Structure formats: C-alpha cells, structure tokens
Amino acid sequence: MTRIKISHISSYLDDTTRVSNEAIENRLNQNKTVLPPGVLDRLFGIKNRYFANKGIQCSDLAAGAARNILKEIDPESIDCLIFAAASSDLIEPATANIVQVKLGLNCPVFDLKNACNSFVSAMQIASGLIISGIYKKVLITNGEILQNAINFDIADNNELMKCLASYTLGDAGTAAILEASEDESGIIYHDIKTLGQYWELCVIPGGGSMFPQDCSKHFFEGKTAELKEVFLREKGEMVEKCFRETGFTKDDIDHFFIHQVSKSTVKLMAEELEIPIEKFHCIIEEYGNTAASSIPLSMDLAIKAGKLKKGQKVIIIGLAAGISMSIHVMIW
C-alpha cells in the first residue's frame, strides 16, 4: 500500500506575545491571593506560553502557518484543506472556509474537531482520502486560541482546582502537507482508541446544546489527576501493540512526539515505557499546552533545530479529552 508522508510542516507564532507564569499569577491574583507563586512550574513544568494579540483569530494563526508552506509549493496543487483544531473562529460556518479565503485557495475544505487529537485525526482522514485516490495533496492547518477559555475570575479554591490546568494553555498555529510518498518514508502504522465514558474529565461546557447561552460555561475545566491516570494506564498497551504489529522495538525509534499536558506526564510515560526521556521532544516549558497544535509545533521545532532528519523513525502519541488516544509510526 502507498505510504502517506508529511512533506511540509510549519508553525506560526508571529501574531502572539510571550506570557510568563508571573503574568498569569498577577492577572489571577488582582483582587485576592488565589494562586501562590511557582505553582504552575512545580505542577506542570511550564514557565511561558504565547497568547494571540488582540484581534487575531484562529484562522489568522492557521493561515500564517500555511503561508510558510505555500511559499515552497504551488497553491493550485492543494486538493483539499482541513482545519483541525479544538478552537474555532465561530460555531458556524466551518473555520476552514475562512482560512480558505485568507489563503486564496479554491479547493474543497472542512473542519475536523477531536479536541487535542484534531491534528492527528486529520492525518488519518487525509491519508485515507489520498490512498483512495480522491485527493493527491491535503493541507492540514490549525490555529489554537485557548486564552479565551481561561477563567481569571475565580471565586474559591474549589473553582481554582477545576480551572487549574487552563493556566497552562497557550496559542499557536501550525500547518502540514500530506501526500503520497515516492520512497520508504511515510506513515506505516496508526491506531486510535476512544474511551467515551471519561468525557466529563476535561470539558468546555458552553457553546453547545447543553449550555447554549450560559457565559459562565465557556471556560476550560479539567480533572487533571484522573485524566493522567487514564492516559498512563491505557497508553502502555497501545505502544506495546504498536511494537508487536510493526516489529519495531523501542530502540529502533529515534523520536517520540507526544501531546503535552505537563512535563511530569511525559516523564512518567518515558519511565513506564523504559524509553530515554531525551527521545521525547518536550516543549511545554516554553509553549504551554497548545492543544491540537502541540504535536506539529514540536515537530517543526525539532526540524528547525536539526534534530528530526529524513529516514529517522518517529512515533507520534496523541492524547485528548474525550478520552481520545492515538499512535502513529512513520519514517521521516
């Protein structure tokens, strides 16, 4: 079967501003002391994140990342555009339509939403569309503006605990081109697992039919300890299955790219799988949790740093609310 590869990947932070933990603490503690200094660093391993500047939309970050790629390829060669993010410009229409206009493309477009796994889920869909012969070149792009889901008006410690993970959220835009490979590079394995019984562990309740007009429900809430427990319990089995079915061992893999909710989660994952932590590309300290942008952002940064090179073996581990988990193996 034809392998599908990521031929181009890009990230975009030009229209964002670096925001420190101290800035978050100061904003949160304007009226009364709620969050003690250093808590976010100690619990999550985060020091900074980036917030989109005033007036910037998700589609702007997505289009910014995509434009970096369109400088290198013919825009007319793109057959389909997928906007794959937890965030969106509007509830209706699809943000992909707005990105299409900003990029000047004429191809079919649609949104794909699967929380922090939106990008990797789009990889699976795009691969199927290319293998089936429907499209040849698919542009996946996203823009995450998560600062709007952060509640800075905290009433008490109980509310603080529900919102604590939201103070790690950051904004970013990413984009990638998927197309058929002409050599051995490309995706050779993928597996996705959903455990819907845990959907209430991580939510933004407002904006849908449950709470259509309650503005207090538009903030991120998460039970991070319980979420981490499920991820760590289930992910080991998926990785072991991956190695059995591909014939690879952990020593064969050069790089692990994982959705990052905390530094400790990455460390525990590495320890349980007995994989050197150096193989995991951890960027949460500087960029925070950028939802569906986190994996492509970390991959783009690895390329720019000269770490991710052609021919190397890569595992992508997706973790998301829902709960959704995924694993992709590819030769870069």
HELIX and SHEET records of a PDB file:
HELIX    1   1 ASN A   21  LEU A   28  1                                   8    
HELIX    2   2 VAL A   39  PHE A   44  1                                   6    
HELIX    3   3 CYS A   58  LEU A   70  1                                  13    
HELIX    4   4 PRO A   75  SER A   77  5                                   3    
HELIX    5   5 THR A   95  LEU A  103  1                                   9    
HELIX    6   6 ALA A  115  ASN A  117  5                                   3    
HELIX    7   7 SER A  118  ILE A  131  1                                  14    
HELIX    8   8 GLN A  147  ALA A  149  5                                   3    
HELIX    9   9 ASN A  157  CYS A  163  1                                   7    
HELIX   10  10 LEU A  164  THR A  168  5                                   5    
HELIX   11  11 GLY A  196  LEU A  201  5                                   6    
HELIX   12  12 CYS A  215  LYS A  217  5                                   3    
HELIX   13  13 THR A  224  THR A  246  1                                  23    
HELIX   14  14 LYS A  250  ASP A  252  5                                   3    
HELIX   15  15 LYS A  263  LEU A  273  1                                  11    
HELIX   16  16 ILE A  277  LYS A  279  5                                   3    
HELIX   17  17 ILE A  284  TYR A  287  1                                   4    
HELIX   18  18 ALA A  291  SER A  293  5                                   3    
HELIX   19  19 SER A  294  LYS A  304  1                                  11    
SHEET    1   A 5 ILE A   4  TYR A  12  0                                        
SHEET    2   A 5 ALA A 172  ALA A 180 -1                                        
SHEET    3   A 5 LYS A 137  GLU A 144 -1                                        
SHEET    4   A 5 CYS A  80  ALA A  84  1                                        
SHEET    5   A 5 VAL A 109  LEU A 112  1                                        
SHEET    1   B 2 THR A  16  SER A  20  0                                        
SHEET    2   B 2 ASN A  48  ALA A  52 -1                                        
SHEET    1   C 4 GLY A 186  THR A 194  0                                        
SHEET    2   C 4 SER A 324  ILE A 331 -1                                        
SHEET    3   C 4 LYS A 313  ALA A 320 -1                                        
SHEET    4   C 4 HIS A 255  ILE A 258  1                                        
SHEET    1   D 2 CYS A 202  VAL A 203  0                                        
SHEET    2   D 2 GLU A 221  GLY A 222 -1                                        
END                                                                             
